[in-house]
Amino acid sequence: MNTNKYDEIIKKNYRLKITHLNDKGYGVASNLLINKIIKKKIVLIVPGTLAGEIILAKPIKIINEKMFFRISKVLTSDQNRKKQDCKKFLICGGCDFRHINELWLQNYKLMDLNDFNKKLKIKFQVLPIFQSNNYSRQRASFACEIKNGVFKVGFISMFKNQIVELNECKTLNRSLLKIFQSFKSKLSNFIIKKNFKFKIQINLLQKGGDVLFDLHSFSTEEVFYIDELLNFLISINVIRVSFKQNNHLSIFPFNNEHKHDLGKLNGIQLYSFPQPGGFLQATKSGERNIIKYVLSAVKGSTKVIDLFCGSGTISIPLNQITKTICVDSNKAALEGLNKGLKFNTSKHKYEIIHQDLLKKPIEKKLLNEVDSIVLNPPFKGAKNQINEIVKSDVNIVVYVSCNFKTFERDAKVLLSNDFMIAWVKPIDQFPYTNHLEIVAKFVKI
Ligand SMILES: C[S@@+](CC[C@H](N)C(=O)[O-])C[C@H]1O[C@@H](n2cnc3c(N)ncnc32)[C@H](O)[C@@H]1O
């Protein structure tokens, strides 16, 4: 776009009417004047607004034919709007919905699921939504930057490529936030480089923080005063630290307590051993609910396959009640899983398979050995694997999904191959965003 025209637009406030919400839950508006100046059709997007509202807003950024605005004033507000409860809302890029009451948000999150159900001949039961609380996120990634000696750590801003520093966050678990706050105040004391960007991931395990520094192409010694840093990390309740240089990980366990509490099953306390920077379900309460609903869905099975098993959030409890086959493409996660399965002694046999399921799904022959299939794929779903599942004789499929679009795509394949959905449990692990996790039980008719 012509920069002068953009400059002309960007300095001003515009009165916009929100016509509808897009698939991220952001308000979409139209304004003839802007289209006239730009001389092409562009979508105007205003996060933090609701359909029907009239607002004053300033443009902040254009990304792929979309012009994003920041609200200056709400002129006519929706009755469900509430006062936002975080100063960094719509700045830090974490939450999308702190401007709206909870009932509206729950209905909004369930809309796609309910619409899908309405279109089906055989309806399914939508169980009550489980809601994770504030201060419950057990994993988080932060961006860090040191520029001419000035250090910043925080989230990447919603629309500008800059770091938003935080003192408080209502989403993060308080112990995780405490580690973050220590990084904010002291980490710069241990950094050698003067101009540098890197990432930090913190997973909160049972006894403390499991921290991964992603240093890109640099070595630990080039970036940090390593001895001092390690002492500091121990003092702030970090139980293991790992440094990633390109694809190489150097791991420093401070003790052998890097286990993750999966809760009790039949009176037995279970643990998993996620690898450094490994996948954890977003909240502990969400994780407990996923386990509970998966186990109830496969009740009575004598052998279950857990596809996309990771380090065993689901496989470990499953193995307490049935023989288990566990499959994932991540070797480090599977090493953690192996450790976890041995640690949580069980009478049931297990098998671990290292396989890329998106390229090479588990075939019908092996699937026919089990009574139930559990799958918890990444965001892009499990298209090829579902195509193999429908060729098998298995009667129960439990699909744990974090992306309704790919779930719907995959569900349609199951539904057109003699399956029906018995029930769906919505589990909200990402409050104040448009994400929703679901556990769905499919049974063969
Ligand atoms: C949403 S996580 C679920 C992990 C596990 N169920 C849990 O709750 O801890 C998705 C998992 O899919 C695995 N994954 C991603 N791509 C894969 C692929 N192409 N083949 C097999 N596994 C894959 C990841 O390693 C990750 O463990």
PDBQT file of the ligand as one rigid body, heavy atoms in Angstrom, charges set to zero:
ROOT
HETATM    1  C1  LIG A 501      -1.814 -32.332  21.847  1.00  0.00    +0.000 C 
HETATM    2  S1  LIG A 501      -0.319 -33.203  22.151  1.00  0.00    +0.000 S 
HETATM    3  C2  LIG A 501      -0.944 -34.524  23.097  1.00  0.00    +0.000 C 
HETATM    4  C3  LIG A 501       0.035 -35.268  23.930  1.00  0.00    +0.000 C 
HETATM    5  C4  LIG A 501      -0.528 -36.186  24.983  1.00  0.00    +0.000 C 
HETATM    6  N1  LIG A 501      -1.767 -36.806  24.614  1.00  0.00    +0.000 N 
HETATM    7  C5  LIG A 501      -0.696 -35.452  26.292  1.00  0.00    +0.000 C 
HETATM    8  O1  LIG A 501      -1.832 -35.151  26.669  1.00  0.00    +0.000 OA
HETATM    9  O2  LIG A 501       0.317 -35.178  26.946  1.00  0.00    +0.000 OA
HETATM   10  C6  LIG A 501       0.001 -33.837  20.578  1.00  0.00    +0.000 C 
HETATM   11  C7  LIG A 501       1.092 -34.853  20.476  1.00  0.00    +0.000 C 
HETATM   12  O3  LIG A 501       1.196 -35.197  19.084  1.00  0.00    +0.000 OA
HETATM   13  C8  LIG A 501       2.535 -35.484  18.818  1.00  0.00    +0.000 C 
HETATM   14  N2  LIG A 501       2.722 -35.345  17.373  1.00  0.00    +0.000 N 
HETATM   15  C9  LIG A 501       2.794 -34.212  16.642  1.00  0.00    +0.000 A 
HETATM   16  N3  LIG A 501       2.960 -34.514  15.339  1.00  0.00    +0.000 NA
HETATM   17  C10 LIG A 501       2.987 -35.863  15.277  1.00  0.00    +0.000 A 
HETATM   18  C11 LIG A 501       3.142 -36.768  14.195  1.00  0.00    +0.000 A 
HETATM   19  N4  LIG A 501       3.308 -36.338  12.957  1.00  0.00    +0.000 N 
HETATM   20  N5  LIG A 501       3.120 -38.098  14.456  1.00  0.00    +0.000 NA
HETATM   21  C12 LIG A 501       2.952 -38.545  15.727  1.00  0.00    +0.000 A 
HETATM   22  N6  LIG A 501       2.824 -37.729  16.771  1.00  0.00    +0.000 NA
HETATM   23  C13 LIG A 501       2.832 -36.401  16.561  1.00  0.00    +0.000 A 
HETATM   24  C14 LIG A 501       3.323 -34.492  19.645  1.00  0.00    +0.000 C 
HETATM   25  O4  LIG A 501       4.640 -34.986  19.858  1.00  0.00    +0.000 OA
HETATM   26  C15 LIG A 501       2.478 -34.429  20.906  1.00  0.00    +0.000 C 
HETATM   27  O5  LIG A 501       2.961 -35.345  21.848  1.00  0.00    +0.000 OA
ENDROOT
TORSDOF 0
